Amino acid sequence: MPTVRPALEADLPAMLDIYNDIILHTTAVYSYDPHTLDMRKAWFEEKQATGNPVFVATEGAQIVGFSSYGPFRPWAAYQFTVENSVYVKAEERGKGIGKLLIPPLIRHAREKGLHVMIASIDASNEASLNLHRSFGFKQVAHFREVGFKFDRWLDLTFLELIL
């Protein structure tokens, strides 16, 4: 059974592998180019500096997924709203790892006094949509054809959890 803990800098290479595989092979991230380890380190340092969490799911010594949240928008009025991210290693999807990675985000956000958590999910990603719904997230928006990847237009769904 996987366990979840706060991420360490030593976890970044494994997290980078998971993230880059998602960029290259899925529509879960609307980026085209893989990230570098320096980019992932800068991301992690920013999370630490701002008090935004990063959690990893481990199976033995292997990182099988990670989750985090960060600012929803850069303007002051959004200071109590965050956007989450949950990523699971390709061969580990469908095994309940996402269900382990969301609760620590919700707990952390509540302890920090935040008010809303947003999930921005590709509309074709039923697994992620259902995962978030299982934690009480409600769909609040559906944007048609706002992304373009793999030679097709992509719809984006926003789900919201009032904390």
CORFEN-V965421 format. One line per field, one symbol per residue. ss: DSSP state (A for helix, B for strand, O for the rest). phi: phi as a letter, one per 30 degrees, with the letter a starting at -180 (. if undefined). burial: 1 if it has 24 or more other ideal C-beta (glycine too) atoms within 12 Angstrom, else 0. Layout:
ss->???
phi->???
burial->???
//
This chain:
ss->OOBBBBOOAAAAAAAAAAAAAAAAAOOOOOOOOOOOAAAAAAAAAAAAAAOOOBBBBBBOOBBBBBBBBBBOOOOAAAOOBBBBBBBBOAAAOOOOAAAAAAAAAAAAAAAOOOOBBBBBBBOOOAAAAAAAAOOOOBBBBBBBBBBBBOOBBBBBBBBBBBO
phi->.dbcbddceddeedddddddddedbbcdbdcccedcddddddeddddddcicdbcbcbbiccdclababaedbddedcdcbbccbbbbeedcdicideddddedddedddddidcbccbcbedddeddedededcjdcdbabcdhccbahibdbcbcccbbdd
burial->0101011000110111111111100111110000100001001100100001111111000011111111110000000011111111100110001111111111011000010111111110100110110010100000000010100001111111101
//
